Amino acid sequence: MTLTGSMLIGQHAVSGHREAIRAINPATDTPLEPAYHGGSGEHVERACALAWAAFDTYRETSLEARATFLETIADHIEALGDELIERAVAETGLPRPRILGERGRTCGQLRTFARTVRAGEWLDVRVDTAQPERQPLPRADLRQRHIPLGPVAVFGASNFPLAFSVAGGDTASALAAGCPVIVKAHGAHPGTSELVARALAQAVKACSLPEGVFSLLYGSGREVGMALVSDPRIKAVGFTGSRSGGIALTQAAQARPEPIPVYAEMSSINPVYLFPAALQARAQGLAQGFVTSLTQGAGQFCTNPGLVIAIAGEALERFIGTARELLSPCAAQTMLTPGIFSAYSVGVGALAGHAEIAAQGLPADGPNQGRAHLFVAQASAFLTNEHLQAEVFGAASLVVVCADAEEVRQVSEHLEGQLTATLHLDEGDVDEARLLLPILERKAGRLLVNGWPTGVEVCDAMVHGGPFPATSDSRSTSVGTAAIQRFLRPVCYQDFPDTLLPQALRQDNPLLLRRLLNGQREA
Amino acid sequence: MTLTGSMLIGQHAVSGHREAIRAINPATDTPLEPAYHGGSGEHVERACALAWAAFDTYRETSLEARATFLETIADHIEALGDELIERAVAETGLPRPRILGERGRTCGQLRTFARTVRAGEWLDVRVDTAQPERQPLPRADLRQRHIPLGPVAVFGASNFPLAFSVAGGDTASALAAGCPVIVKAHGAHPGTSELVARALAQAVKACSLPEGVFSLLYGSGREVGMALVSDPRIKAVGFTGSRSGGIALTQAAQARPEPIPVYAEMSSINPVYLFPAALQARAQGLAQGFVTSLTQGAGQFCTNPGLVIAIAGEALERFIGTARELLSPCAAQTMLTPGIFSAYSVGVGALAGHAEIAAQGLPADGPNQGRAHLFVAQASAFLTNEHLQAEVFGAASLVVVCADAEEVRQVSEHLEGQLTATLHLDEGDVDEARLLLPILERKAGRLLVNGWPTGVEVCDAMVHGGPFPATSDSRSTSVGTAAIQRFLRPVCYQDFPDTLLPQALRQDNPLLLRRLLNGQREA
């Protein structure tokens, strides 16, 4: 497939007229062809008009048709073959095995949502049948299902060029819910985006769906992004990126005549607690696991362990010492973009002004290479210095040294909202951990014991979310099958004749759903 | 029970220092004792501190303990006996049978939420067990439950002094979710609020719960209301009232360092469609049902039928003629407060400047009596004049006369978001109705056939919600058991030892929940 540098508005390849975006191979700092010219308001208008026109048809596709569509997208992405892998490696500097794994996750995610769509639990069907004889007033027949919100704007993430980009988690869950999707591609991987978008558009065509079910736009956040979020036909937004970017989108969405929900996954430093008995017993092993998690993918994960919390002492010294030994020979790693590398350098520099450098990896020997950093600060400093809580996207982490369990508690209460919190503990730590859990439940979306927060499973029980600023909406997850719920709303049908009811609510339950029927869950 | 004029901060009766609020009996325009002095920032601070202190304990009460608490509240409200009924009648001007019915609904609602709490489906438990042998990577053990958001601020509604006030739907669903509640009483019924608040506080005590589970404050929206919504310990807001009030609260909640969700139920004119065959066959009967629904409770319902949409012709003339005959002898009815009466008068006056008066009820013969009004306008006017779509809270409605089905469609697309949309149809109308349904599903939370929108059943399938401006969050309902979901968020536990897991997630499933276990729903 030859890359064209075009946007995709429905089935139509359209060239933008704004400034050209070219991907840069961060490993060599060289630009990649072709140029992608940014779109403008007119392209947003056309994509929104198509999405709106497609909505009523797409949202009433059968469960089977919609599931098949998701599976067809996965098939078409796989059919892109090595071209996709090579382009994604070139655009991101990520190693080939990582991109291969991410393609697997992306396609697996689409197929998982297909299963979720077929199962139909997301419809949350509730039926309360009529009670015409009830005193003092009869009860009407009332039936509830969920319907999709409407067309969704998705902003691709920089750090998952496949799994959280054009056909990633936000897109998959919105399409599963029955929402047309307009993706604004991330400027860091336009070629990868074009390839995946064409696979997706082929699936739209193969499944005979209205073309407006999917469009891909390029362009600036200020022009194309804001026009998308402000368009009255867009009814929800999915975003993964910076705190400032997420807040700007949320504010724009709230300023509309009709405000809409924004699901922004933004900022998290993912505290890791090393409890005393565990630290005493296996400081070295913990340091090893920590350094592996910290440096994986150049630390460019939302769930990167950016904070370690432990009580001062010889065991913590051992942990830091081993981490230093392991980190010092770590080669600097190519980061995703020159911009991300530059922000990382600035962030590390800022941290160095407020905390002590405990260890650093090898210096860079090529462009855009991030050097891993480990800092140490006292809890008293952490509690009074907000700079120490700022996310530094990359392989940087801060050890917060606490005097005692009470200071651990204070540091925990002082934390902002997080995607994850991790507890390393042995049996002797269980009582202490139990005391901390209520705080951590209030602070984070996912709590882990004796693991590392990087690596997010796509499954039913996953929560990739959490209180602000981890996300803009703690009531949801952006990874896992529950992500579909972000794009749905309930509608109740009262005293409808069967012929006018949607299939999910008909008297004979043709979809074989386990309804909540007169207060009882059907078997 | 002697009314004291005090707020209730936890178990403590506290007098405010701000300007006195006195209820006014709207039927006689006379003030009622005692005076209720408004609270200030210090009272908000104390109530929030107590609520925050209570949260971690209250949210981990057993399902049985929490359900019993809700039932105990209902018992204590009933035990208030006639004093509550008389005070509510005096403060609202609503007839005694209506208040009796509303008490029944309020207590029934609390007991319904008790059943919901016990059933435990709201926990949405999902378990994906470990797969240590999985290739290329093992899967961790992942378990999800829902936990409450935190303390909730509830703003009582004017028009439901019991069912949507101190112990009404917002409070009941927040308490059911495990959230402490701080109510800001509506100034129109402070005595009713005090009585119910004391019953609720007694239930807190009887159930040995931390006192901060519930507090009642009086005062101005600008001072007490804004302080509540801005307090960092408040994590969600429930509100029923005006569009401007709801928008102000939502903006304040978004402007916080940590934005929080606001569930504001605001403005709806509840379109009623009279399809041709139904109108032809039973114009008079429809007019009768319409006038009954319009004038019930002086039209002071969120679901009052404020808009009638039909195609021009002899049958519609008959409908309007009969409505005129029935409406003209209708006595003016006392409205809830002088302020609401005044706003109604202004709203009716404004409508009269843009539409023709088709009928009006008898003039007032006492203070604060709203005179029912029916207006008529052409669809072409409705489509171009936003004044015709403004909610007039009270017994006023507008008939929009359409030239044909296409104009009905245009009017429908032009509507703002609604709580309800009603279709009156006969068999011959079904095909036409089917074409309109996709639009109405996009516009409203509840669709009715051959009924009237007033009268909202508290059940599992109810949706009392809808797109903006009907509510600030269309993804939820404020009436019915699904309302509990507004105050919850998911948390995932990864590789937790059984002893540290909450009961709902333990391996042996002690709460006997129907979990989603490895993708399968348990029987």
Interface residues (C-beta under 8 A of the other chain):
Chain A: D56 E60 G101 R115 E121 D124 R126 V127 D128 P136 L137 R139 A140 L142 R143 Q144 I147 L149 G150 T250 Q251 Q254 E258 P259 P261 G417 V430 A433 R434 L437 P438 E441 R442 A444 G445 R446 L447 L448 V449 N450 G451 G455 E457 C459 D460 A461 M462 V463 G465 P467 F468 P469 S472 D473 S474 R475 S476 T477 A482 L488 R489 P490 V491 C492 Y493 Q494 D495 F496 P497 T499 L500 R514 L516 G519 R521 A523
Chain B: D56 E60 G101 R115 E121 D124 R126 V127 D128 P136 L137 R139 A140 L142 R143 Q144 I147 L149 G150 T250 Q251 Q254 E258 P259 P261 G417 V430 A433 R434 L437 P438 E441 R442 A444 G445 R446 L447 L448 V449 N450 G451 G455 E457 C459 D460 A461 M462 V463 G465 P467 F468 P469 S472 D473 S474 R475 S476 T477 A482 L488 R489 P490 V491 C492 Y493 Q494 D495 F496 P497 T499 L500 R514 L516 G519 R521 A523
